[in-house]
């Protein structure tokens, strides 16, 4: 029976740091895959990225092993079959209860997996484990007829020709999911503890990534009207976002530090959370802001999985999807719709490229109706242009 591969979480006995590996059904490490994942850590990629990539590489290796294929020598027809298999093959049942209706991957998910697989093969090519001719077929030259806002084509248009994936599904580019003000208020109202209420309000009010929020230290919380006594010249209550290594694997994606102002309401919610936290002795000496208060191990820094479990419960109560990253999009969309200049929003979000702001411009049904009715009124001479 051929080997299958899975992604497994590994904890270092030396410092309890977390990493991810790929192992076979015989419990043997896949050395090339593990080296690829180690390269992600060397590049300071987040632990969540490492976990996701480990699962994707394991899926590719299992597909190859089950069909007696050499994963080092994929041809384009073979990769195309793998791409289509990912959306045609039903996903394994999730949870204890088996669903009557099978689940399938979306095409955009298959594209993301293929991107990771190609990155894995390119890495192996750099190490001499995959032939150069195999790597060269993974991408093809493409001329950009349409350039996204903020893209620099070069003085002579030399950057309009790029390397694009050779195999992928053509899918529509969607805007990011977000919560409208009523949905955000509903999710916030469903929280039952001060810590959870502060976390939801904090993500929706600052636009932070969940990894940035879970990586905050107490020293980053400058919530006085004047922080000069802390050696900080930023005026008003604010928090600092810094890229650093954390025990819970949380990582700020943006490499440049930034400060984000916070409202008096968030300061009050934080005070409520601190009072709740002070009732747990195990949390007293912990420097991380968000910690476990209600389940073991008490006082340990919250992980992404802790936060996801919380949002899963809130979404179930609310009756609509609610994920941590949706609140980042909620903050950005709210700022833009309230006429905050885009360069200010870009700085608050920690984006480097101006083009990163485009997906946050959400046109609502009312926006579209107002536009149609305004044009109709212009034609009838009822309003001035």
Residue pairs with C-beta under 8 A, 6 or more apart in sequence:
2 65
2 66
2 68
3 24
3 25
3 26
3 62
3 65
4 24
4 25
4 62
4 65
4 66
5 22
5 23
5 24
5 25
5 30
5 33
5 57
5 58
5 59
5 61
5 62
5 65
6 22
6 23
6 25
6 58
7 20
7 21
7 22
7 51
7 54
7 55
7 57
7 58
8 20
8 21
8 22
8 23
8 54
9 18
9 19
9 20
9 51
10 18
10 19
10 20
10 21
11 17
11 18
12 18
12 19
16 247
17 247
18 47
18 249
19 37
19 38
19 41
19 47
19 50
20 37
20 47
20 50
20 51
20 53
20 54
21 29
21 30
21 33
21 34
21 37
21 54
22 29
22 30
22 33
22 34
22 37
22 54
22 57
22 58
22 61
23 29
23 30
24 30
30 61
32 124
32 127
32 129
33 54
33 57
33 58
33 61
33 120
35 123
35 127
36 53
36 57
36 119
36 120
36 123
36 124
37 50
37 53
37 54
37 57
39 123
40 49
40 50
40 53
41 50
44 243
44 251
45 251
46 211
46 249
46 250
46 251
46 253
47 249
47 250
47 251
47 304
48 211
48 249
48 304
52 116
53 116
53 119
53 120
56 112
56 113
56 116
56 117
57 116
57 117
57 120
59 86
59 113
60 71
60 82
60 113
60 117
60 120
61 71
63 69
63 82
63 85
64 70
64 71
64 74
65 71
69 78
72 124
72 129
72 130
72 131
72 134
73 130
73 131
73 134
74 82
74 121
74 134
75 137
76 137
76 166
76 167
79 114
79 117
79 167
80 167
82 114
82 117
83 110
83 111
83 114
83 167
83 168
83 169
86 105
86 109
86 110
86 113
86 114
87 104
87 105
87 106
87 107
87 110
87 169
88 104
89 104
90 102
90 103
90 104
91 102
91 103
91 104
91 105
93 99
94 103
105 113
107 169
107 171
108 169
108 171
110 169
111 165
111 168
111 169
111 171
114 165
114 167
114 168
115 165
118 138
118 139
118 165
121 130
121 134
121 135
121 138
122 135
122 138
124 130
125 131
125 132
125 134
125 135
137 166
138 165
138 166
139 163
139 164
139 165
139 166
140 163
140 164
140 166
141 161
141 162
141 163
141 164
142 161
142 162
142 163
142 164
143 160
143 161
144 151
144 153
144 160
144 161
144 162
147 153
147 160
148 355
148 358
149 354
149 355
149 358
150 353
150 354
150 355
151 159
151 355
152 159
153 159
153 160
154 160
173 359
175 359
175 360
175 361
175 362
176 326
176 329
176 333
176 359
176 360
176 362
177 321
177 323
177 326
177 329
178 326
178 329
178 330
178 332
178 333
178 360
178 362
179 187
179 204
179 322
179 326
179 327
179 330
180 364
181 334
183 318
183 320
183 322
184 204
184 327
184 330
186 318
187 200
187 314
187 315
187 318
187 322
188 197
188 200
188 201
188 204
190 314
190 317
190 318
191 197
191 200
191 314
193 276
193 293
193 294
194 269
194 272
194 273
194 275
194 276
195 273
195 276
195 277
195 290
195 293
196 310
196 314
197 269
197 272
197 273
198 266
198 269
198 270
198 272
198 273
199 213
199 290
199 307
199 310
200 314
200 327
201 265
201 266
201 269
202 208
202 213
202 262
202 266
202 269
202 270
203 210
203 213
203 324
203 327
203 328
203 331
204 327
204 330
204 331
205 262
205 263
205 265
205 266
205 331
206 213
206 239
206 260
206 262
206 266
206 331
206 348
207 260
207 327
207 328
207 331
207 332
207 335
207 348
207 349
208 241
208 260
208 328
209 252
209 253
209 325
209 328
209 350
210 250
210 304
210 307
210 324
210 325
210 328
211 250
211 251
211 252
211 253
211 304
212 241
212 250
212 252
212 253
212 254
212 350
213 250
213 289
213 290
214 246
214 248
214 250
214 288
214 290
214 301
214 302
214 303
214 304
214 307
215 242
215 244
215 246
215 248
215 250
215 251
215 252
215 288
216 239
216 241
216 288
216 289
216 290
217 287
217 288
217 289
218 287
218 288
218 289
219 287
220 239
220 240
220 241
220 242
220 289
221 239
221 270
221 289
222 230
222 232
222 234
222 237
222 238
222 239
222 240
222 259
223 237
223 238
223 239
223 262
223 267
223 270
224 230
224 237
225 236
225 237
226 235
227 233
227 234
227 238
232 240
234 259
236 261
237 261
237 262
237 263
237 264
237 266
237 267
238 259
238 260
238 261
238 262
239 259
239 260
239 262
240 257
240 258
240 259
241 252
241 254
241 257
241 258
241 259
241 260
241 350
242 252
242 257
243 251
243 252
243 254
243 255
243 257
244 252
245 251
246 288
246 301
247 288
247 301
248 288
248 300
248 301
248 302
248 303
248 304
249 303
249 304
250 301
250 303
250 304
252 350
253 350
254 350
254 351
254 352
256 350
258 347
258 348
258 350
260 348
276 293
277 283
277 291
277 293
278 284
280 291
280 293
280 298
280 299
282 297
282 298
282 299
283 291
283 292
283 293
283 298
283 299
284 299
285 299
286 299
286 300
286 301
288 301
288 302
290 301
290 302
290 307
291 298
291 299
291 300
291 301
291 302
292 298
292 299
292 300
292 301
292 302
292 306
307 324
308 323
308 324
311 322
311 323
311 324
314 322
315 321
315 322
315 323
328 349
329 359
329 360
331 348
331 349
332 345
332 348
332 349
332 357
332 360
333 360
333 361
333 362
335 344
335 345
335 348
336 342
336 345
336 357
336 360
336 361
337 362
342 354
342 357
343 354
345 357
345 360
346 354
346 356
346 357
349 356
349 357
351 357
374 383
377 383
378 385
